[in-house]
Amino acid sequence: GVGTGVPLDEDTAHALARQAADTGRFVPGTPQFQNAFNAVINDGDLTTGAKFIDNTQLRHIDANYNFSHLTRDFADIQIGGSFREYVLNSNGTIFTDSDGPISYNEYGAYMQVQKKFIEDRLKFTGSVRYDKNEFFDGFFSPRVSLAFTAGENRNQNIRVSAQQGFRNPTTQDLFIGLNAGRAILVGSAPANLDRDIRTFPVSSSGQAITGSSTATVVGRDAYENAFSLASVSAGAPAAVNTPLVQPEEITAFELGYRGKFGKVIIDLSGYYNQYENFISNTTVLVPFYGQAGDNGLSLLALQNGDFFAYQNYTNSLADINSYGANIGVDVKVFGNFDLGVNYTYAELDFDQAAFPDFRTNFNTPNHKVKASFGNTELFKNFGFNVNYRWSDTYFWQATFADGQLPSFTVLDAQINYAVPDIKSVFKVGGSNILGDEYFSAIGTGAVGSIFYVSWTVNP
C-alpha cells in the first residue's frame, strides 16, 4: 500500500490515480465547469484561452483584357492587373494591432503573348509581370514556355518552361505578435518591432542583479539582442542579429511529356528550382538583462534562466534548391476497366549542418504513390472506383510544434448506381475504409474513416 513498500493491485492503483487526477477538477455539467469553459473560449490570450479574434479583411480587384481579336494575325496578346489591400484586425491577439487595424497594399500588372508555328504544332508563350508591395521594391517576373505536339495523330506532347518569380512575406511574416507557447512569434516589419511589448518575471538571482522582479522585452530585441538557439544548445552561446525579412526569389525550370500509345497514356514531368532569400524562421533566445555578446550580464541571464524564446521571420543565406518528378500511367485493362498509377518525388536540398537554425517548413514527403482502379459501366448504370494512397514518413515543422509524421496507407472505395427513370444517382462509399488512423500534420487530430450514402437528383 501507499507508504508501506507493498505493491498496489491494479484496481486500487487506478482508483488512487483517478482520485488524484479528479482533485480540483470541474465536473462537466456543473456551474463551475461551465463558468471555466466560458472563460476559456472567450479569452483571446492563447496562453490562457482558446479564442482567436480575427476580423481581418482582404480587398482584391483584378481585371484583364484579351486583344486576340485585334492582333490574331500577329499573336494572341493579353494584359491585366490587380490591386490588393490587407486590413489586419485581431485586437492584438494575433497581430500587433491592439491600438487599431493595420492596413497595407500591393498591386501588379502583366502582359502575355502567345504565338503558334509549324502548322500549330509549336506554341510559344511569353509573359512578364510587375508587382509592388508597399514595403518592398517592385519585382519583374518573366516566363517563357514552349509546347510541341508531335505524331501523326498529334498525341505526343512535349513542354518546357523557364521562369523567374518571387514571394512577398505574408501578413504573419510581417505583423504577427503571438505567444505560441514554445516561442513568441514576432513579425519583422520595421513598424512591428517596437509594438510587441511583453513583461516577464525575473528569477531571484536576476532580481539581485537588476533590482527588479520583472523585465520588459520588445520585439526588436529578438532581432538585435539575442542568442541563436543552436549555439546555446551546443554550449557556446553566440549573439546573432537577424536581418528583416525580404521577398523570396525563385528561378524555376520544368520539362514535361505526355503521350498516348493505344490504350496507355503516359505523363512525365520534372522540375528544378533555385531560391534566393528563401523566407525562413529562426529561433533565438532573448536575455532579460545585458546585451547579447557582452560576455557578462547576458550570459548570467542564460545561466539564471532569465530569457525567453522568440521565433523570427527572415531570409536564409543558405543555397537552397528543390527538385522533383512525377510519373503517371493510365491504361484500359480487362476490356473497359480503368487503371491509373501515379508516383511523386520531391526533395529540398540545403546544408542543414551549416545553417542549424534554418527552418524550411517544407512539410512534404519525399515519396507519394496514388493508384486507382474502376469501371464507370461495369454493367448497365452501375460503376465503381477504388483509390489507394501511400505517403512516406517525413519531418513536419510548424510555429507551434515539430515532429515526425509516420507513413500511412489509405484506401477509398465507392459504388454508384444510376436510375435514369427518376434522374437519380445513388452512391455508397467510404474513405480510409481499412480504418487505420493517420496524421496529416503535427498538432491535428488523427484522421479516421468516413462512410456515406448519397442520393443525387439531376432534374
PEBEL-V778442 format. One record per residue. OMEGA is omega as a letter, one per 20 degrees, with the letter a starting at -180 (NA if undefined). D_CENTER is the distance of its C-alpha to the mean C-alpha in whole Angstrom. Layout:
((OMEGA D_CENTER) (OMEGA D_CENTER))
This chain:
((a 52) (r 50) (a 52) (a 54) (r 52) (a 53) (r 50) (r 48) (a 48) (a 45) (r 46) (r 47) (r 44) (a 42) (r 44) (r 44) (r 40) (r 40) (r 42) (a 40) (a 37) (a 39) (r 40) (a 39) (r 37) (a 37) (r 38) (a 36) (r 38) (r 40) (r 40) (r 39) (a 36) (r 35) (r 35) (r 33) (a 30) (a 31) (a 31) (a 27) (r 26) (a 27) (a 26) (r 23) (a 23) (r 21) (a 23) (a 25) (a 24) (a 21) (r 21) (r 19) (a 21) (r 19) (a 21) (r 19) (r 21) (r 20) (a 23) (r 22) (r 25) (a 25) (r 28) (a 30) (a 33) (a 34) (a 37) (a 38) (r 41) (a 43) (a 42) (a 42) (r 44) (a 42) (r 39) (a 36) (r 35) (r 32) (r 31) (r 29) (a 27) (r 24) (a 24) (r 22) (r 22) (r 20) (a 22) (a 20) (r 22) (a 21) (r 24) (a 23) (r 21) (r 18) (r 19) (a 22) (a 24) (a 26) (r 29) (a 28) (r 25) (a 23) (r 23) (a 23) (r 23) (a 22) (a 24) (r 24) (a 27) (r 27) (r 30) (r 30) (r 33) (r 34) (a 37) (a 38) (r 41) (r 43) (r 44) (r 40) (a 39) (r 37) (r 34) (r 33) (r 30) (a 30) (r 28) (a 27) (r 25) (r 25) (a 23) (r 24) (a 22) (a 24) (a 23) (r 23) (r 25) (a 25) (r 24) (a 25) (r 23) (r 26) (r 25) (r 28) (r 28) (r 31) (a 31) (r 35) (a 36) (r 39) (a 41) (a 44) (r 42) (a 39) (r 37) (a 35) (r 33) (a 31) (r 29) (a 28) (r 26) (a 25) (r 23) (a 22) (a 19) (r 17) (r 14) (r 15) (a 13) (r 12) (r 14) (r 12) (a 13) (a 16) (r 18) (r 16) (a 19) (r 18) (a 19) (r 17) (a 19) (r 19) (r 18) (r 19) (a 16) (a 18) (a 17) (r 19) (a 21) (a 24) (a 25) (a 23) (a 24) (r 27) (r 26) (a 24) (a 27) (r 28) (a 31) (r 31) (a 34) (a 36) (r 37) (r 41) (r 41) (r 39) (r 41) (a 44) (a 43) (a 42) (a 44) (r 41) (r 39) (r 36) (r 34) (a 32) (r 29) (a 27) (a 24) (r 26) (a 27) (a 23) (a 24) (a 27) (a 29) (r 27) (r 27) (a 24) (a 23) (a 24) (r 27) (r 28) (a 27) (r 29) (r 32) (a 32) (r 31) (r 30) (a 29) (r 27) (a 26) (r 23) (r 22) (a 21) (r 18) (r 19) (r 17) (a 16) (a 18) (r 18) (a 21) (r 20) (a 23) (r 23) (a 26) (r 26) (r 29) (a 30) (r 33) (r 35) (a 38) (a 40) (a 38) (r 35) (a 32) (r 30) (a 27) (r 26) (r 23) (a 22) (r 20) (a 20) (r 18) (a 19) (r 17) (a 19) (r 18) (a 15) (a 13) (r 12) (r 13) (r 16) (a 18) (r 22) (a 25) (r 27) (a 30) (r 32) (a 35) (r 36) (a 34) (a 32) (a 34) (a 38) (a 38) (a 40) (a 39) (r 35) (r 36) (r 38) (r 35) (a 32) (a 35) (a 36) (a 32) (r 32) (r 29) (a 25) (r 22) (r 20) (a 16) (r 17) (a 15) (r 16) (a 17) (r 18) (a 21) (r 20) (a 21) (r 18) (r 18) (r 16) (a 18) (a 18) (r 20) (r 21) (r 24) (r 25) (r 29) (a 30) (r 34) (r 37) (r 38) (r 41) (a 42) (r 40) (a 37) (r 33) (r 32) (r 28) (a 26) (r 23) (a 22) (r 19) (r 18) (a 15) (r 16) (a 15) (r 18) (a 19) (a 21) (a 20) (a 23) (a 24) (a 21) (a 21) (a 19) (r 16) (a 12) (a 10) (a 7) (r 8) (a 7) (r 10) (r 13) (a 16) (r 18) (r 18) (r 21) (r 22) (r 25) (r 27) (a 31) (a 33) (a 36) (a 36) (r 39) (r 40) (a 43) (r 44) (a 42) (r 40) (r 36) (r 34) (r 30) (a 29) (r 25) (r 24) (r 21) (r 20) (r 17) (r 18) (r 17) (a 14) (a 13) (r 10) (r 9) (a 8) (a 10) (a 13) (r 13) (r 13) (r 14) (r 16) (a 15) (r 18) (r 19) (r 20) (a 22) (r 22) (r 25) (r 25) (r 28) (r 30) (r 34) (a 35) (a 39) (r 40) (a 43) (a 44) (r 47) (r 45) (a 42) (r 39) (r 37) (a 36) (r 33) (a 33) (r 30) (r 27) (a 24) (a 24) (r 27) (r 28) (r 27) (a 25) (a 22) (a 18) (r 15) (r 12) (r 10) (r 12) (r 13) (r 13) (r 17) (r 18) (a 18) (a 22) (r 24) (r 25) (a 28) (r 30) (a 33) (r 33) (a 35) (r 35) (r 38) (a 38) (NA 41))
